[in-house]
């Protein structure tokens, strides 16, 4: 407990190291990753340990019942890999899954219960990635999480607030009610949260691998909980047994002297972040400063350009991005330099576009429509890791909404990831690209990102939580580190400014919100809102004295960057 208190003092403070570093959304999760690095493990070993611990100490955001996307840099082979552990729709899922009498269900009517639970993929993906890039025994990676699940941990302020705010929905499931609302009262800050059922599940995964979740009695309980809930879903044990992760080709684009790399579909995050940065490459962003007040033109112009680039990227995202295993997605065209140069010419420095529209990229063919307003989402986490050998991991992991589907099975919360599909299967008489479909992965906004320098070595590893707003969070943090020269902690703490579809969103209670009148005068539709970003970043600096690591953890959450 003393060690945890010391770790909590480090939250949101700049971190520096010379050998290895973990930045994650909870001090105990970061410490679990560091323990694996100290034991001689790789960045991949540490990532598995961090994910396991997050399932215990940040259950509202990620866990065994969700999905994840991962970028891995192998310093030895100088190879970048992209691992897709995104959840899948059951084989029986119809395009009309979220319609009632032909109309879309309200979000939480769709999200709570079994209807929206996708086949989880995080652990199956991590198992495959660990097999390729891990060094320590699989079972060893789960020991810290098992111990904390059995012994308990003190509930932090953020988790306590989220339990209290969601108590009505958590009460609907007996398991969730017993864990988070003992004596029918929400766990208070400082209360001990023990989860022996999750400890047993983690122990089963440690001993049997991902098969413990995808085959056998736990899989049968997952399927039964999904199909037997008051808002039933369609998942079967065959869906769980048949899940396979995908290893995909990462997406990379040059940006000034760097190369930015992200994830391909089914996430829209990689394409959208790369588009935003490519559009801004035509601007002198280094001459601007986002930290000024409302009368500072450089701050206003920075917000203006970030907003316009984001709005253009979202227009293309909504039109084209979906699971490329099921629908044609013109990724090559969306990232074509000539196309992006033409899109950049649409940005005016003193006036916002009235209604940004999707472009017509090369190789688009007959790609269908795709449109969905941003959904409420708080159930995501990100971790960044660099090990002593120079290997790196950027992993974004999720159960979608806060507490996912509010279904607890064997101590783990199940996701509500299928609500990332478009609820409407058709628009204007044409099929929506991101419609529900059998064994289809829903479109994501997760944006794990690794930046490379001119020498081909990583210079930054980052990503964020925040639903559809992840795209803007990551793009803004990239600008902060690359163009504005900020250390990672300053970059992730910046007042958030970013587009969500056609709206420019500004973080409430910050200097960004003071820009609203001037931005509205320029024609932007503006919304001031609380931001729940969860950025975690590591910067890798190389010089005559060797490698230095700088870390940053988003002060809006409970995270920390630890290194040595």
C-alpha positions in Angstrom: 0.0 0.0 0.0 2.9 2.4 0.7 4.4 1.7 -2.7 1.0 2.4 -4.3 0.8 5.7 -2.5 4.3 6.7 -3.8 3.2 5.7 -7.3 0.1 7.8 -7.1 2.3 10.9 -6.3 3.9 10.4 -9.7 0.7 10.6 -11.6 0.7 13.3 -14.3 4.3 14.3 -13.5 6.9 14.3 -16.2 8.8 11.0 -16.4 12.3 10.4 -17.7 14.4 7.2 -18.1 17.4 5.8 -20.0 16.5 2.2 -20.5 12.8 1.3 -20.5 9.4 2.8 -19.8 5.7 2.0 -19.4 2.9 4.6 -19.7 -0.5 3.3 -18.7 -3.8 4.3 -17.2 -3.2 3.2 -13.6 -0.1 3.1 -11.5 -0.5 -0.6 -10.6 -0.8 -1.4 -14.3 2.3 0.5 -15.2 4.2 -1.2 -12.3 3.1 -4.6 -13.6 4.6 -3.8 -16.9 7.8 -2.6 -15.4 8.1 -5.8 -13.3 8.1 -7.8 -16.5 10.8 -5.5 -18.1 12.9 -5.8 -15.0 12.6 -9.6 -15.2 14.1 -9.5 -18.7 10.9 -9.4 -20.6 10.1 -7.6 -23.8 7.8 -4.8 -24.5 5.2 -7.4 -25.6 5.6 -9.3 -22.3 5.0 -6.0 -20.5 1.9 -5.2 -22.6 0.2 -8.5 -21.7 0.9 -7.8 -18.0 -0.4 -4.3 -18.2 -3.6 -5.4 -20.0 -4.2 -8.1 -17.4 -3.8 -5.6 -14.6 -6.0 -3.0 -16.2 -8.8 -5.7 -16.3 -8.5 -5.6 -12.5 -7.9 -2.0 -11.6 -9.7 -0.2 -14.5 -12.6 -2.7 -15.1 -14.8 0.1 -16.5 -12.5 0.6 -19.5 -11.0 -2.6 -20.8 -10.4 -6.2 -19.9 -10.6 -9.9 -20.9 -14.1 -9.3 -22.3 -13.1 -6.7 -24.9 -10.9 -6.1 -27.9 -7.6 -4.4 -28.7 -5.4 -3.0 -31.5 -1.6 -3.2 -31.2 1.4 -1.8 -33.1 4.7 -3.5 -32.4 8.2 -2.4 -33.4 10.9 -5.2 -33.4 14.2 -3.4 -33.0 16.2 -6.5 -34.0 14.5 -7.1 -37.3 13.5 -3.4 -37.8 9.9 -4.6 -38.6 6.6 -2.9 -37.6 3.6 -5.2 -37.1 0.0 -4.4 -36.7 -2.2 -6.8 -34.7 -6.0 -6.7 -34.9 -7.8 -8.1 -31.9 -11.0 -6.2 -32.6 -14.3 -7.8 -31.5 -16.5 -9.5 -34.1 -20.3 -9.7 -34.6 -21.8 -13.1 -34.1 -22.4 -15.2 -37.2 -26.2 -14.7 -36.8 -26.1 -10.9 -36.5 -28.4 -9.2 -39.0 -28.0 -5.6 -40.4 -31.2 -4.7 -38.5 -29.8 -5.7 -35.1 -30.2 -2.2 -33.7 -33.6 -1.3 -35.2 -37.0 -1.3 -33.6 -40.0 -0.8 -35.9 -37.5 0.4 -38.5 -36.0 3.1 -36.2 -32.6 3.1 -34.5 -32.6 2.1 -30.8 -31.5 4.8 -28.3 -27.9 4.2 -27.5 -28.2 2.7 -24.0 -31.2 0.5 -24.9 -28.8 -1.0 -27.5 -25.7 -1.1 -25.3 -26.9 -2.6 -22.0 -27.4 -6.3 -22.1 -26.4 -9.0 -24.5 -27.5 -7.4 -27.8 -24.3 -5.4 -28.4 -21.8 -7.9 -27.1 -19.1 -8.7 -29.7 -16.9 -11.8 -29.7 -14.0 -10.6 -27.6 -10.5 -10.6 -29.2 -8.0 -8.9 -26.9 -6.6 -12.0 -25.2 -6.6 -14.2 -28.3 -4.7 -11.4 -30.1 -2.2 -10.9 -27.3 -1.6 -14.6 -27.2 -0.6 -14.6 -30.9 1.5 -11.5 -30.6 3.2 -12.8 -27.5 4.0 -16.1 -29.3 5.8 -14.0 -31.9 7.4 -11.4 -29.8 7.4 -12.4 -26.1 10.2 -13.9 -24.1 8.9 -14.6 -20.6 6.5 -17.5 -19.9 2.9 -16.6 -20.6 1.7 -17.6 -17.1 4.3 -15.3 -15.5 2.7 -12.2 -17.1 -0.6 -12.7 -15.2 0.8 -13.2 -11.7 0.6 -9.5 -10.6 -3.0 -9.1 -11.8 -4.0 -12.3 -10.1 -2.5 -11.2 -6.8 -4.3 -7.8 -6.9 -7.6 -9.3 -7.9 -7.4 -11.7 -4.9 -6.1 -9.2 -2.4 -8.0 -6.1 -3.6 -7.1 -2.5 -4.3 -8.4 0.9 -3.2 -11.0 2.3 -5.5 -9.8 5.6 -7.0 -11.9 8.8 -7.3 -12.6 8.3 -11.0 -13.8 4.7 -10.7 -15.9 5.6 -7.7 -17.6 8.4 -9.6 -18.3 6.2 -12.6 -19.8 3.5 -10.5 -22.1 6.0 -8.8 -23.1 7.6 -12.1 -23.9 4.2 -13.7 -25.4 2.5 -10.6 -28.9 2.2 -12.2 -27.5 0.2 -15.1 -25.1 -1.9 -13.1 -27.9 -3.0 -10.8 -29.6 -4.8 -13.7 -27.0 -7.5 -13.7 -26.6 -9.6 -10.4 -22.9 -10.1 -10.8 -22.2 -6.4 -11.6 -24.4 -5.3 -8.7 -22.6 -7.6 -6.2 -19.2 -6.4 -7.3 -19.7 -2.7 -7.7 -22.7 -2.0 -5.4 -22.3 -4.2 -2.3 -25.3 -3.7 0.1 -26.8 -2.0 -3.0 -24.5 1.1 -2.4 -21.9 2.2 -4.9 -18.3 1.5 -3.8 -16.8 4.7 -2.4 -13.4 6.2 -3.1 -10.9 4.3 -0.9 -13.0 1.2 -0.5 -11.3 -2.1 -1.2 -12.4 -3.8 -4.4 -11.7 -7.6 -4.4 -12.6 -9.7 -7.4 -11.8 -13.4 -6.6 -13.9 -14.5 -9.6 -11.7 -12.5 -12.0 -8.6 -13.9 -10.2 -9.8 -17.4 -11.0 -10.5 -16.4 -14.7 -7.0 -14.8 -15.0 -5.5 -18.0 -13.5 -7.3 -20.1 -16.1 -6.0 -17.8 -18.9 -2.5 -18.0 -17.5 -2.7 -21.8 -17.5 -4.7 -22.6 -20.6 -4.1 -19.5 -22.8 -6.9 -17.8 -24.7 -8.7 -21.1 -25.1 -9.9 -20.6 -21.5 -12.1 -17.8 -22.7 -13.0 -19.2 -26.2 -13.7 -22.8 -25.5 -15.0 -24.8 -22.5 -17.0 -23.7 -19.5 -16.1 -20.0 -19.4 -17.1 -19.7 -23.1 -20.4 -21.4 -22.4 -21.1 -19.0 -19.6 -20.3 -16.0 -21.8 -22.6 -17.2 -24.5 -25.4 -18.0 -22.0 -25.1 -14.6 -20.4 -25.3 -12.8 -23.8 -28.3 -14.9 -25.0 -30.1 -14.9 -21.6 -29.9 -11.3 -20.7 -33.1 -9.2 -20.7 -31.8 -7.5 -23.9 -30.5 -10.7 -25.5 -27.8 -11.1 -28.1 -27.0 -13.8 -30.6 -23.5 -15.0 -29.6 -22.8 -18.8 -29.5 -20.0 -20.9 -28.3 -19.1 -21.5 -32.0 -18.6 -17.7 -32.4 -16.2 -17.7 -29.5 -14.3 -20.8 -30.7 -14.0 -19.5 -34.2 -12.5 -16.1 -33.4 -9.1 -15.4 -34.9 -7.0 -12.3 -34.6 -5.5 -10.7 -37.8 -2.0 -9.5 -38.5 -2.3 -6.6 -40.9 -0.1 -4.2 -42.8 0.4 -1.0 -40.8 -0.3 2.3 -42.5 2.6 4.9 -42.8 2.9 8.4 -44.3 5.7 10.9 -44.2 5.2 14.1 -42.1 8.0 16.6 -42.5 11.2 14.8 -41.4 9.3 12.0 -39.7 7.2 8.9 -40.7 3.9 8.4 -38.9 2.5 4.8 -38.7 -0.9 3.7 -37.5 -3.5 0.9 -37.7 -5.4 0.0 -40.9 -9.2 -0.8 -40.9 -11.4 -1.9 -39.3 -10.3 1.1 -37.3 -10.8 4.5 -38.9 -8.2 5.9 -36.6 -5.0 5.2 -38.6 -6.4 6.6 -41.8 -8.0 9.7 -40.1 -4.9 10.6 -38.0 -2.6 10.3 -41.0 -5.0 12.4 -43.1 -5.1 15.2 -40.5 -1.4 15.3 -40.3 -0.9 15.2 -44.1 -3.3 18.1 -44.5 -1.5 20.1 -41.8 1.9 19.4 -43.4 0.9 22.1 -45.9 0.7 24.6 -43.1 3.5 26.3 -41.0 2.2 24.7 -37.7 5.5 25.4 -35.9 4.8 29.1 -36.1 1.6 28.7 -34.2 1.1 28.2 -30.4 -2.0 26.5 -29.0 -1.3 27.7 -25.5 -2.4 31.4 -26.0 -5.6 33.0 -24.8 -8.6 34.1 -26.9 -6.8 37.3 -28.1 -3.7 35.3 -29.3 -4.0 34.9 -33.0 -1.5 32.0 -33.1 -3.6 30.0 -30.7 -6.8 30.8 -32.7 -5.1 29.8 -36.0 -3.8 26.6 -34.4 -7.3 25.6 -33.3 -8.8 26.7 -36.7 -6.4 24.5 -38.7 -6.6 21.5 -36.4 -10.4 21.8 -36.6 -10.6 22.1 -40.4 -8.2 19.2 -41.0 -10.2 17.1 -38.6 -13.5 17.9 -40.2 -12.2 17.0 -43.6 -10.8 13.7 -42.3 -14.1 12.9 -40.6 -16.0 13.5 -43.8 -13.9 10.9 -45.5 -14.1 8.6 -42.5 -17.9 8.7 -42.4 -18.1 8.0 -46.1 -15.6 5.2 -46.6 -14.2 3.6 -43.5 -15.3 0.2 -42.3 -14.1 -3.4 -42.0 -12.1 -3.9 -45.2 -12.5 -7.7 -44.9 -16.2 -7.2 -45.7 -16.5 -4.0 -47.8 -14.2 -2.2 -50.3 -12.3 0.5 -48.4 -10.1 2.8 -50.6 -7.3 3.1 -48.1 -4.7 3.6 -50.8 -6.8 6.5 -52.3 -7.5 8.1 -49.0 -3.8 8.4 -48.3 -2.7 9.2 -51.8 -0.4 12.3 -51.7 -2.0 14.0 -54.7 -5.5 13.5 -53.3 -4.4 14.8 -49.9 -2.8 17.9 -51.5 -6.1 18.6 -53.2 -8.0 18.2 -50.0 -5.5 20.5 -48.2 -6.4 23.3 -50.7 -10.0 23.3 -49.2 -8.7 24.8 -45.9 -9.0 28.5 -45.7 -7.1 30.3 -42.9 -9.8 32.7 -41.9 -13.1 30.9 -42.6 -14.4 27.5 -41.8 -16.0 25.4 -44.5 -19.8 25.4 -44.3 -20.3 21.7 -44.5 -17.2 19.6 -45.2 -17.9 16.8 -47.7 -16.2 13.5 -48.4 -13.8 13.6 -51.3 -13.5 11.3 -54.3 -10.2 9.5 -53.7 -8.6 7.4 -56.4 -9.6 3.7 -56.4 -12.8 4.4 -54.5 -14.8 2.3 -56.9 -18.4 1.7 -55.7 -17.7 2.0 -52.0 -21.0 2.4 -50.1 -22.1 5.2 -47.8 -21.1 5.2 -44.1 -22.4 7.6 -41.5 -23.0 7.4 -37.8 -23.1 10.2 -35.2 -20.5 9.8 -32.4 -21.7 7.6 -29.7 -21.0 8.1 -25.9 -17.9 6.1 -25.0 -15.7 6.0 -22.0 -14.6 2.3 -21.9 -11.2 2.4 -23.5 -7.6 2.6 -22.4 -4.2 3.0 -24.0 -0.7 1.9 -23.0 2.7 2.8 -24.5 5.9 0.8 -23.8 9.6 0.9 -24.9 11.9 -1.8 -23.6 15.7 -1.8 -23.1 16.3 -3.4 -26.5 14.4 -0.6 -28.3 11.3 -2.7 -29.0 8.0 -0.7 -28.7 4.3 -1.3 -28.2 1.4 1.0 -28.7 -1.8 -0.8 -27.6 -5.3 0.6 -27.4 -7.8 -1.7 -25.6 -11.5 -1.3 -25.0 -14.9 -2.6 -23.9 -16.5 0.3 -25.6 -18.9 2.2 -23.2 -18.1 2.7 -19.5 -18.6 -0.8 -17.9 -19.3 -2.2 -21.4 -22.6 -4.1 -21.6 -22.9 -4.2 -17.8 -22.8 -8.0 -17.9 -20.3 -9.6 -15.5 -19.2 -13.2 -16.3 -16.6 -14.9 -14.1 -15.5 -11.5 -12.7 -15.0 -9.9 -16.2 -17.2 -7.3 -17.9 -18.3 -8.0 -21.4 -18.1 -5.3 -24.1 -20.9 -3.5 -25.9 -18.7 -3.1 -29.0 -21.3 -3.8 -31.6 -22.8 -0.3 -31.0 -19.8 0.9 -33.0 -21.7 -0.3 -36.1 -24.0 2.0 -37.8 -27.5 1.4 -36.4 -29.0 2.2 -39.8 -28.1 -0.4 -42.4 -29.0 1.8 -45.4 -28.9 5.5 -46.3 -30.4 7.0 -49.3 -31.3 3.6 -50.5 -27.7 2.3 -50.5 -26.0 0.0 -47.9 -23.9 1.6 -45.2 -20.3 0.4 -45.2 -20.3 0.1 -41.4 -23.6 -1.8 -41.1 -23.8 -4.8 -38.9 -22.9 -8.1 -40.6 -22.0 -11.7 -39.6 -18.5 -12.1 -38.4 -17.8 -8.4 -39.2 -15.6 -6.1 -37.1 -17.3 -2.8 -36.2 -15.5 0.4 -37.2 -13.3 1.8 -34.5 -11.5 5.1 -33.8 -8.6 3.6 -31.9 -5.4 5.1 -33.1 -2.2 3.5 -31.6 0.6 5.3 -33.3 4.4 5.0 -33.6 6.5 7.8 -35.1 9.8 7.1 -36.8 12.7 9.5 -37.3 14.9 9.9 -40.4 17.1 7.0 -39.2 14.1 4.6 -39.2 14.1 4.4 -35.4 11.0 5.1 -33.2 10.9 8.6 -31.8 7.4 8.6 -30.3 4.9 5.9 -29.1 1.4 7.1 -28.3 -2.4 6.6 -28.4 -5.5 7.6 -26.4 -8.9 6.6 -25.1 -11.9 8.7 -25.9 -14.2 7.1 -28.5 -14.6 8.9 -31.7 -12.5 11.8 -30.2 -9.4 9.6 -30.0 -8.6 10.7 -33.6 -8.4 14.4 -32.6 -6.6 13.7 -29.3 -3.8 11.8 -31.0 -3.4 14.3 -33.9 -3.2 17.2 -31.4 -0.6 15.3 -29.3 1.5 14.6 -32.4 1.5 18.3 -33.4 2.5 19.2 -29.8 5.5 16.9 -29.8 6.7 17.2 -33.4 5.8 20.8 -34.4 5.6 22.6 -31.0 8.5 20.8 -29.3 6.6 19.9 -26.2 7.6 17.1 -23.9 5.1 14.2 -23.7 3.6 15.3 -20.4 2.9 18.8 -21.7 1.5 17.4 -24.9 -1.0 15.1 -23.3 -2.1 17.7 -20.8 -2.9 20.4 -23.5 -6.5 21.7 -23.5 -8.2 19.4 -26.0 -9.2 20.8 -29.4 -10.5 18.5 -32.1 -13.3 17.7 -34.6 -16.0 15.2 -34.1 -17.7 14.9 -37.4 -18.5 18.5 -38.6 -18.4 20.0 -35.0 -15.3 21.5 -33.5 -15.1 20.5 -29.8 -13.3 22.5 -27.2 -12.4 21.3 -23.7 -14.6 22.9 -21.0 -12.8 24.8 -18.2 -9.6 25.4 -20.2 -8.1 28.1 -22.4 -9.4 26.2 -25.4 -13.0 27.0 -24.4 -12.2 30.7 -24.4 -11.6 30.4 -28.2 -15.2 29.5 -28.8 -16.5 33.0 -29.8 -13.7 33.7 -32.2 -14.0 30.3 -33.8 -17.8 30.7 -34.1 -17.2 34.0 -35.8 -15.1 32.2 -38.4 -18.1 29.9 -39.1 -17.3 26.8 -37.0 -20.1 24.9 -35.2 -18.5 24.7 -31.8 -19.3 22.6 -28.7 -17.7 23.1 -25.3 -17.6 19.8 -23.5 -15.7 17.8 -20.8 -13.1 15.7 -22.4 -12.2 12.2 -21.2 -9.0 11.7 -23.3 -6.6 9.0 -22.0 -3.4 9.9 -23.8 -0.2 8.0 -22.9 3.0 8.8 -24.8 6.7 8.0 -24.7 9.2 10.1 -26.6 12.6 8.5 -27.6 15.5 10.9 -27.8 18.9 9.9 -29.2 22.1 11.9 -28.7 25.8 11.6 -28.1 25.1 10.4 -24.6 22.8 7.6 -25.7 19.0 7.1 -25.5 16.7 9.1 -23.3 13.0 8.4 -22.7 10.4 10.9 -21.8 6.9 9.8 -20.7 3.5 11.5 -20.3 0.3 10.3 -18.8 -3.0 12.1 -19.3 -3.9 14.0 -16.1 -7.6 13.5 -16.9 -7.3 9.9 -15.8 -5.3 7.9 -13.2 -2.3 7.1 -15.4 1.4 7.3 -14.9 4.6 6.9 -16.9 7.3 4.8 -15.1 10.8 4.2 -16.3 14.3 3.5 -15.3 
